[in-house]
Amino acid sequence: MTHEAFAYWLEEPGRGEIRPAQVPDPGPDQVLVRTLRSAVSRGTESLVFRGEVPVDQYDVMRAPFQDGDFPGPVKYGYLNVGVVEQGPEALDGRTVFCLFPHQTRYVVPADAVTVVPDGVPPSRAVLAGTVETAVNALWDAAPLVGDRIAVVGAGMVGCCVARLLARMPGVEVTLVDVEPERARTAAALGADFARPEEAVGARDLVFHTSATSAGLQLSLDLLAPEAQVVEVSWYGDTPVTVALGGAFHSARLGIRASQVGTVGGARLGRRSLAERRALALDLLHDEAFDVLLTGSSKFEELPDVMPRLVSGELPALCHTIVYDQGEN
């Protein structure tokens, strides 16, 4: 038996469409999930939409349940919350998070879904993948109690990093962004805010999430001697230019990459990917994350909505996709 479903595909850079899909009955160790909400990861999905994934990164940047290949046609995405319609008794009827693209129903291995804790609504649970990225960045950076920290770039990832840092005792965290309206977002997350020209230096640690050369340069400029930037941005095939002839060497500054594909820092080998994702979902009991949910659209509107999100015509931090068969 098969189940009718529909999926969003990027047909070619700049153009997407809804395609029908046939979903089989789940096997003994699989689950059939009916999607309630998905979300657009604006940074990575914008690069995919514009066809800016470097050829030598096609394999590395595949999403866990991606169909097709870059630059297209490709079914891409990884922020999906749904309800298990068929599966093992322990999962049947449970709301779950999965790294699955935008699709109305799907079948995956049972161990590919993580149960959403009671008290975390589906609309907020779509942030699990982004909070997981932020958790990994903190594991890579190992911030200390009382640190003075800047987060350059107030997108989804930067805001999640700022919120986790704001919950640490004694940490002074400043969210830095070119958009002055992000000041209200920073306040809701418990962080200070500064425009780039206002940001105060001598930071013990800087997280960079803006995916711009200017943002990375500012991040280096804000460091105290012997401190480091944790680079969380992904640039695709965009060249990056920074000035390394000044304080970079004399102040012994560092740049460290953080990438969510593996468990970061000292937690490598001590935490599994499943444990990290469960932690991210548990952290989403925090209602402060709701400030990141800045808009929603119906699933069938996604081909028209995606180019507006990518171009900035439709401003958003986390734009969620609502599925008629699910709850809002």
N, C-alpha and C positions, 0 to 999 in steps of 0.2 A: 504494500500500500504506500502511496506517496501523498504528501500534503502540499497544497498550493502555497507558494510564497512569492515574494517580490524583493528584488535587491537593487541597490543603487550601484551603477557601474560608471567609471570614468571611461568614456568611449575613446577619447583622445584628449591631449592637454587642452583644457578650456571648455570641454563639453561633456556633460554627463547625462545619463538617462536611467529610467526605471526599467528593469528587465524581469520577466517572470522566471521563477525557479521552481524546480521540483525537489522536494525534501523527502527522503525516505523515512520509514519508521525507524526508530532507534534500535540498535542492537543491545545485547545484554549489559554492556558497560558504557552505554551512551545515553544522552539525554536529548529530548526534543524541547526546544526553548521557543516560546512565543515572546517576541520583543515588546517591551513596554516603552523604553526610551533608548536612544543612542545619542552620542554627542560628537560634534566635529572638533577634532584636535587641530586647531587653526594653524599652528606652526608647521607640523609635518604634513598635514593634509593639504595645506596651501602649496607646499613645494611639490607634492604629488600632482595636484590639480594643474599647476603651471608646467609640469613636465621637467622639473629641475632636479630630479634624482640623478646623481652622477652614474654613468654606466658601470663604473667599477664598484658601485654600492648597490646594484640591483638585488643581489642575493642577500646582502647584509640587512637591507631595509625592508625585506618582505615582512608583512604583517603575519601573525600566526595562522590566520585562516584566509589569507589573500587568495583570490583566484585571478588568473591572467597575469600579465607581466607589464612592467614599466616599459615605455611611458603610457601604454594603454593598447587595447582595452584592459582594464584592471578593476577589480572589486577590492577596495581598500578601506580600512578603518579598524578601530580597536577599542572603542568605548561603548559597550553595549550592556544593557540591563534588561532582563526578561524574567518570565516565570516558567518553570519546568512543567510541561504538560504531560510528558511521559519520561520515565526513567526509574532508577533505583528508588526504593521506598524512602530512603533518607533524604532524597532530593525532590521527590514528587510534590509539586505544588509550591515549592520554595522559590523565592525571588533570588536571582543569581546575577553576578557580574561575569562577563566573558570578553575576551579580546577578539571580538567578532565584528566584521563590517556592518554597514547599514542594511539590514535585511529583516523582513517581517517574521520569519521563522527559520530555524536552522537546527541541525543535528551535529553535536560535537561529543568527544569523549567526556565521560562524567567528571574526570579529574581536570578538565579544562575550565570548569565553572567554579566560582567561589560564592558561597552563600552570603547574601547581604544581611547584616545583623538587623534584628528587630530595632526599630526606632530610626533607621536610616532610610529615607524615602528614595524611590527609584530616581527621581530627578536629581538628587544629590549624589547618589551612588555612581552615576556615570563619571564622576570625577575620580573614581578609584585609580584609574591608570595614571592620571596626572599626579595625584597625591603619592602614588607609588614611585614615580619619577623623583618627586621631591624628597621622599624618604631616602632613596638611593643616593641622592646628591648630599644629604646630610651625613650618610654613612661614609661617603667618600671624603667629606670635608672634616668630619669630627669636630664640630664647634664646641667651645668650652663655656662653662658658666661665666657670665659677666663679659663675654666678648662684645666688641663693637663691630657690627656687621652691616654691609650694604648688599642689597639685591638690586641689580641693574636690569630693568625690564619688568614691567608690571603686566605681563600676559598671564595665561593660565598657570604655567609652571612657576614663574616668578612669584605670583601671589600665593601659591601653595607652599613654596619654600618659606616665604615671609611669615605665613601663619604658623608653620611648625616652629620656626625660630622664635616667634613671639611668645610661644608657650614655654620656652626654656627659662629657668630662673636667671634673672639679672642680665639677660641678653638685650642689648640695644640694637634694634633692627630698623634700618631705613630703606624703604622701597623707593627706587629712583626711576623716573620715567619722564618722557618728553610731554606726555599728555597731562595737563593740570587736573583734569577731572578724576584721575586715578588717586588723588589725595583722599577722596571720600572712601574709595575701596581700601586704601591703606589703613585708614582709621578703623574701618569695620574689622580689619584683620588684626588689629592691635599693633600696627607698625607706624613709625613716622614716615613722612613723605618728603621728597625733595625733587625739584627739577634738576637736570644735569649740572647747570651752572651754579646751583645752590648746594650741591652735595659736599659734605665735609669729609676730608681725607683722614689718613692715619687709621684706616679700618684694619682690624685684626684678620678679617676674612671678607671676601667679596664673592657673591654668586652672580654669574652673568647669564642672562636668559633672553636677551633682546635679539640675538642672531644678526647683529650689525657690527661692522668694524668700529664705528664710533662708540658703541656700547662697550666693546671689549677694551678699547683704549681708555675709556673713562674708568672702567673697572681696575685696570692696572694703575691709573693715576690716583685712585682712592686708597691704595694699599699702604700700610705701614711697612717699614723695612722688614725683610725676611718673611713677609706674609704672602699669601697666594690667592689667585682667582680660581674658583671652581667653574669651569666652562660647561654649562648645561645646554647651551644652544646647539642646534644642528643647522648648518648653513647650506646643505645641498651642494650644488655646483657653483655657488657664489664665492668668488675670491675674497679673502680676508686680509686686510692690511693694518698693521699696528707698528708704532715706533718703538724699536727695541734698543735704540742707541743712547737713551738717557738713563733714567733711574732703574730700568729693568735689571741691568747688571750691577750697578753700584749699590743698589739697595737689596740685591739678591732676591728679586721677586720671582714668583712661580705661577705657572698656569697648569692646572690639572683638569683633564677631561673627565666628565661624568656621563655615563651612558647606561640606560636602564636595562639593556639586554642581558647583563649579568649582575649578580649581587655585588654591591660596591664595597670598597675599602676593607676594613678588618672583619666585616661580616661575611666575606666570601668564604664558603666552606662551613659557616656556622649558622646561616639562615638559608632556607630554600626560597625559590621564587614564589611558591604557594604561601609560605609564611609571610613573606613581604607583602603580598597582595592582601592577605587577611588582615595584616596590621593596617594597611592603608584604608580598608573598609571600616575597621574599628575606629580609626581616627576621624572618619566622616560622621560620627555621632555629633561632632562639633558643628553647631548651626551657623557659625561664622562663615563657613564655606559657601553658604547660600548667596553671598554677595557676588560670587563668580557666575551665577546662573543669570545671564543677562538677556535671554530671549529664547524663543522656541518657535518651531515651524512644524507643520505636518509632514510626514514622510513623503507623500506624493509631491510636495513642493520642493524637495531637495535639489532636483536639477536646476531650478531657478534660483534657489537660495545659495548654493555653493559659490557660484561666481561672485555674488554680492558680498559674501563673507570674505572671500579671498581678496577682492579689490578694496575692501574697507567701506564700501557703500553701506553695508549693514554692519555697524559697529557691534562688537561683542567680545566678551571674554570667553565664556563657555556657552555656545549656542546648542540647545538640545533639540532633538527630533522626536516628535510625538507620534505614536502609532495608534491608529484608530481602534485596533483590536485590543489595545491595552488601556491602562489607566493613565490619567494625566498627571 
